[in-house]
Amino acid sequence: MENEILTCFLLLPSAYCLPGLFDILASVPTKLLMQASAERQFKGARPTRHTIERAYTFADLSAYPLKKRFLIRLADLGFFTLLKLIGLTVRFEVEGIENWETASSEEHIPIYTCWHNRVFLATYFWRRRRIVVMTSQSFDGEYIARFIQRFGYGTARGSSTRGGVGAIVEMARLMRAGCPTGFTIDGPKGPRYEAKMGAVLLAKKSGHPILPFTITCERFWEARKSWDRFQVPKPFTRAQVAIASPIHVPAEADEATLLAKRDELQRALEDITRRGDQWRAS
């Protein structure tokens, strides 16, 4: 049974991010230049009603053949049901809720960030908050988009080869309309526990704070052969949600400041991860 559950979630491609593929814009200077160009092109742009509705609405599947439409719907419902059934049994403890309140006050909305291997419970815990995450423009991205939309998330489409820069612009536009966003900050392919630049760049463009958090399960299955050692909680386990202080990035930040903010995010995630490990061992 353990192997079946882990195999099921290893079938989820790296496109699954609670927020995730935006981190392809990690730390390569040429990528920063691409992002700067995109910001200039769309500076000040506001989302249309259609853009907002599209983020929270199932995409049209008519372009797919009948067999793929069936498989998309089957995978969508299967993953949604499994995640919901396990999530319902988990007993959560929250540390640092005041940090979430700070990041959500005074017209601010959070940019949620966590490690890729904690995304299972993160998806369940933060459900129904209209958080926009990135999924790929692909067959796999389609069923992933659908099952996370069932949990109340929105999606922006992009990947390392299919519209990544366009997706960051769309996420920035949606934040102007009041939509929070989220990232698995070491995704989509690692290295494990190494924060990338995605959330920092969006924080600069949007003016909203980054909110680092992690979820530590007392008992879980671990995919030891996956790059991130993906974790699936065991039913009826306890889990601690640890939320760090918000990180603000000034709009005028240069590359050195951006790198310093990324390092600050790295330290914050390492600190709450370490505290989570201590909680599990206690």
C-alpha positions as CSV (number, residue, x, y, z in Angstrom):
1,M,0.0,0.0,0.0
2,E,2.8,2.4,0.9
3,N,4.5,1.9,-2.5
4,E,1.2,2.3,-4.3
5,I,0.6,5.7,-2.8
6,L,4.1,6.9,-3.4
7,T,4.0,5.7,-7.0
8,C,0.7,7.5,-7.5
9,F,2.3,10.8,-6.5
10,L,5.5,10.3,-8.3
11,L,3.4,10.3,-11.5
12,L,2.8,13.9,-10.8
13,P,5.3,15.7,-13.1
14,S,7.6,18.6,-12.0
15,A,4.9,20.9,-13.4
16,Y,3.0,20.5,-10.1
17,C,3.8,23.5,-8.0
18,L,2.0,25.2,-5.3
19,P,3.3,27.2,-6.3
20,G,6.5,26.1,-8.7
21,L,7.5,26.4,-12.3
22,F,8.0,30.1,-11.9
23,D,11.3,29.2,-10.2
24,I,12.8,28.4,-13.6
25,L,13.7,32.0,-13.6
26,A,16.0,31.2,-10.8
27,S,19.4,32.8,-10.6
28,V,20.7,33.0,-14.2
29,P,21.5,36.7,-15.2
30,T,20.0,36.2,-18.7
31,K,16.8,35.1,-17.1
32,L,16.7,38.2,-15.0
33,L,17.1,40.3,-18.2
34,M,14.2,38.4,-19.8
35,Q,12.1,39.1,-16.8
36,A,13.1,42.8,-16.8
37,S,12.1,43.0,-20.5
38,A,8.7,41.4,-19.7
39,E,8.1,43.8,-16.8
40,R,8.8,46.8,-19.1
41,Q,6.4,45.4,-21.7
42,F,3.5,44.9,-19.3
43,K,4.3,47.5,-16.6
44,G,1.1,48.7,-14.9
45,A,-1.1,46.3,-16.9
46,R,-4.3,45.3,-15.1
47,P,-5.9,41.9,-15.5
48,T,-9.1,41.7,-17.5
49,R,-12.2,40.0,-16.1
50,H,-11.5,37.2,-18.6
51,T,-7.9,36.7,-17.2
52,I,-9.2,36.4,-13.6
53,E,-12.0,34.0,-14.6
54,R,-9.7,31.8,-16.6
55,A,-7.4,31.3,-13.6
56,Y,-10.2,29.7,-11.6
57,T,-12.1,27.9,-14.4
58,F,-11.5,24.5,-15.9
59,A,-9.9,24.9,-19.4
60,D,-11.7,23.7,-22.5
61,L,-10.5,20.2,-23.4
62,S,-11.9,20.1,-26.9
63,A,-8.4,20.3,-28.4
64,Y,-7.6,16.9,-26.9
65,P,-8.7,13.6,-28.4
66,L,-11.4,11.7,-26.6
67,K,-9.0,9.3,-24.9
68,K,-6.9,12.1,-23.4
69,R,-10.0,14.0,-22.3
70,F,-11.1,10.9,-20.4
71,L,-7.6,10.4,-18.8
72,I,-7.4,14.0,-17.7
73,R,-10.8,13.8,-16.0
74,L,-9.9,10.5,-14.4
75,A,-6.5,11.7,-13.1
76,D,-8.1,14.9,-11.9
77,L,-10.7,13.2,-9.8
78,G,-8.4,10.5,-8.6
79,F,-5.7,12.8,-7.2
80,F,-8.3,15.2,-5.7
81,T,-10.0,12.4,-3.9
82,L,-6.8,10.9,-2.5
83,L,-5.5,14.2,-1.3
84,K,-8.8,15.2,0.3
85,L,-9.3,11.9,2.1
86,I,-5.8,11.9,3.6
87,G,-6.0,15.6,4.4
88,L,-9.3,15.2,6.3
89,T,-7.6,12.9,8.8
90,V,-4.5,15.1,9.6
91,R,-4.4,17.0,12.8
92,F,-2.7,20.4,12.3
93,E,-0.8,22.5,14.7
94,V,0.1,26.1,13.6
95,E,3.1,28.1,14.7
96,G,3.5,31.7,13.6
97,I,0.0,32.5,12.6
98,E,0.7,36.1,13.5
99,N,3.2,36.2,10.6
100,W,0.4,35.2,8.2
101,E,-1.8,37.9,9.7
102,T,0.9,40.5,9.1
103,A,1.4,39.4,5.5
104,S,-2.3,39.6,4.9
105,S,-2.9,43.0,6.5
106,E,-2.8,46.6,5.3
107,E,-3.7,45.8,1.7
108,H,-1.0,43.2,1.4
109,I,-1.5,39.7,0.1
110,P,1.1,36.8,0.6
111,I,3.4,35.1,-1.8
112,Y,3.4,31.7,-0.2
113,T,6.6,29.7,-0.5
114,C,7.6,26.2,0.7
115,W,9.8,23.3,-0.3
116,H,8.6,21.1,-3.2
117,N,8.5,17.9,-1.1
118,R,5.9,19.4,1.3
119,V,3.4,20.4,-1.4
120,F,1.0,17.5,-0.7
121,L,-0.2,18.9,2.7
122,A,0.4,22.5,1.7
123,T,-2.2,22.1,-1.1
124,Y,-4.7,20.8,1.4
125,F,-3.9,23.2,4.3
126,W,-4.1,26.4,2.2
127,R,-7.2,25.4,0.2
128,R,-10.0,27.7,-0.7
129,R,-7.8,30.9,-0.5
130,R,-7.7,31.5,-4.3
131,I,-3.9,31.1,-4.4
132,V,-2.6,31.2,-7.9
133,V,0.1,28.7,-8.8
134,M,1.8,27.8,-12.0
135,T,1.1,24.7,-14.1
136,S,2.6,23.7,-17.5
137,Q,0.8,24.1,-20.8
138,S,0.7,20.3,-21.4
139,F,-1.4,17.2,-20.9
140,D,0.0,16.7,-17.4
141,G,-0.5,20.3,-16.5
142,E,-4.1,20.0,-17.5
143,Y,-5.2,17.4,-14.9
144,I,-3.0,19.0,-12.3
145,A,-4.7,22.4,-12.9
146,R,-8.1,20.8,-12.6
147,F,-7.6,19.0,-9.3
148,I,-5.9,22.0,-7.6
149,Q,-8.7,24.2,-8.9
150,R,-11.1,21.9,-7.1
151,F,-9.3,22.9,-3.9
152,G,-9.9,26.6,-4.7
153,Y,-6.6,27.5,-6.3
154,G,-6.1,29.4,-9.5
155,T,-3.6,28.6,-12.2
156,A,-1.2,30.5,-14.5
157,R,0.2,28.6,-17.4
158,G,3.9,28.4,-18.1
159,S,7.0,26.2,-18.0
160,S,10.7,26.3,-18.7
161,T,10.0,25.9,-22.4
162,R,6.4,27.0,-22.7
163,G,5.6,30.5,-21.6
164,G,7.4,30.9,-18.3
165,V,8.0,34.6,-18.7
166,G,4.4,35.1,-19.8
167,A,3.1,33.3,-16.7
168,I,5.1,35.6,-14.3
169,V,3.4,38.6,-15.9
170,E,0.0,37.0,-15.6
171,M,0.7,36.2,-11.9
172,A,1.7,39.8,-11.3
173,R,-1.4,41.0,-13.0
174,L,-3.6,38.7,-10.9
175,M,-1.9,40.0,-7.7
176,R,-2.9,43.5,-8.7
177,A,-6.5,42.1,-8.6
178,G,-6.0,40.8,-5.1
179,C,-5.1,37.2,-5.8
180,P,-2.4,35.6,-3.6
181,T,0.3,33.4,-5.3
182,G,2.4,30.5,-4.3
183,F,5.6,28.7,-5.2
184,T,7.5,25.5,-4.4
185,I,10.7,27.5,-4.2
186,D,13.2,24.7,-4.9
187,G,11.2,23.3,-7.8
188,P,10.7,22.1,-10.4
189,K,13.7,19.9,-10.4
190,G,15.9,21.1,-7.5
191,P,18.5,21.1,-6.1
192,R,16.5,20.0,-3.0
193,Y,16.2,22.7,-0.3
194,E,17.8,25.4,-2.4
195,A,15.7,28.5,-2.8
196,K,15.4,30.0,-6.3
197,M,14.7,33.5,-7.3
198,G,11.0,33.3,-8.4
199,A,9.2,34.6,-5.4
200,V,11.7,37.4,-4.9
201,L,11.2,38.7,-8.4
202,L,7.4,38.6,-8.0
203,A,7.7,40.4,-4.7
204,K,9.7,43.1,-6.3
205,K,7.2,43.6,-9.1
206,S,4.0,43.3,-7.1
207,G,5.0,45.0,-3.8
208,H,3.6,42.2,-1.8
209,P,5.5,40.2,0.9
210,I,7.0,36.7,0.6
211,L,5.6,34.3,3.3
212,P,7.9,31.3,3.9
213,F,6.3,28.3,5.5
214,T,6.8,24.6,5.9
215,I,4.7,21.6,7.0
216,T,6.3,18.9,9.0
217,C,4.5,15.5,9.3
218,E,5.0,13.3,12.3
219,R,4.5,10.2,10.2
220,F,4.8,10.1,6.4
221,W,5.9,8.0,3.4
222,E,8.9,9.2,1.6
223,A,9.8,8.7,-2.1
224,R,13.6,8.2,-1.5
225,K,14.4,7.9,-5.2
226,S,12.8,11.2,-6.2
227,W,15.0,14.3,-6.4
228,D,13.2,16.0,-3.5
229,R,12.3,12.9,-1.4
230,F,8.7,13.7,-1.8
231,Q,6.6,13.3,1.3
232,V,3.0,11.8,1.5
233,P,1.5,12.0,5.0
234,K,0.1,8.9,6.6
235,P,-3.5,9.0,7.5
236,F,-4.3,10.4,11.0
237,T,-0.8,11.8,11.5
238,R,-0.1,15.1,13.3
239,A,1.4,17.9,11.3
240,Q,3.0,21.2,12.3
241,V,2.6,24.3,10.0
242,A,5.4,26.7,10.7
243,I,5.1,30.2,9.2
244,A,8.1,32.6,9.2
245,S,8.1,36.3,9.2
246,P,7.2,38.0,5.9
247,I,10.0,39.2,3.6
248,H,9.6,42.5,1.7
249,V,11.5,43.3,-1.5
250,P,11.8,47.0,-2.5
251,A,10.6,47.9,-6.0
252,E,14.0,49.5,-6.7
253,A,16.0,46.4,-5.7
254,D,19.0,45.8,-7.9
255,E,20.5,42.4,-8.6
256,A,22.6,42.4,-5.5
257,T,19.6,43.2,-3.3
258,L,17.6,40.5,-5.1
259,L,20.2,37.9,-4.3
260,A,20.4,39.1,-0.7
261,K,16.6,38.7,-0.4
262,R,16.8,35.2,-1.9
263,D,19.5,34.3,0.8
264,E,17.2,35.7,3.5
265,L,14.4,33.5,2.2
266,Q,16.8,30.5,2.2
267,R,17.7,31.1,5.8
268,A,14.1,31.5,6.9
269,L,13.0,28.2,5.3
270,E,16.0,26.4,6.7
271,D,15.2,27.8,10.2
272,I,11.6,26.7,10.2
273,T,12.5,23.3,8.6
274,R,15.0,22.7,11.4
275,R,12.4,23.7,14.1
276,G,10.0,21.3,12.4
277,D,12.5,18.5,12.6
278,Q,12.9,19.2,16.3
279,W,9.1,19.2,16.8
280,R,8.9,15.8,15.1
281,A,11.7,14.4,17.3
282,S,10.2,15.7,20.6
